[in-house]
Amino acid sequence: MTAKQGFFSRIKALDLWQKTLFATALAERMLPNYLLFAELTEAEEADKVVTQLDMLWQSLYSKDIRLNYERMLNQLEERMPDPQVHEFYGVYPASDALMAISTILTALQQKVEADLVNISKLSSSTVAAFIEATEQPEFEDDDALDEFVFSHPLMQEERGLQSELLTLVETLSRKDVDAIKGLRKELREEGVSNIGVSLSEE
């Protein structure tokens, strides 16, 4: 549900570094979903998730960064929200955000590039599930539901951002340090998630 035909073929055509950058940028955009959940539930050490994402970003432009995959994955698992404990919708997009980071780390650890492509689908599925949960549309068939979700402004925004991001990533390499830092800064300062969650008090 993300974009025009050929979109995933373009992602698959990226090299490992570009796939990682694309996936990390999408995970950054999903991060506020977890941070809001952590704030509402007073979860401990939520800042460690931010630190992990920062380390992923740094590893994209600095060869001096060595990621301790096992330790990072264990920390994520410890912070994974439990739907049986927290009975409100925010637990699901929060879990998706941590799953995105976990998937990136696992893909890098096991050198499975195909898993990095799935971050695009995960982000879009978070948006689709949110639209269905908040709008609660009633349709007689799945095609009508899919059309409703696909044409929703949030999904249109998701598709547009992923398309713009992919176009940018296709032009970048590890040497483009300023561009990578600029992308992280832009996403972090905007602070709005793929489902419109913002931690801004304004």
Secondary structure by P-SEA (a helix, b strand, c coil): cccccaaaaaaaaccaaaaaaaaaaaaaaaaaaaaaaaaaacccccaaaaaaaaaaaaaacccccccaaaaaaaaaaaaccccccccccaaaaaaaaaaaaaaaaaaaaaccaaaaaaaaaaaaaaaaaaaaaaaccccccaaaaaaaaaacaaaaaaaaaaaaaaaaaaaccccaaaaaaaaaaaaaaacccccccccccc
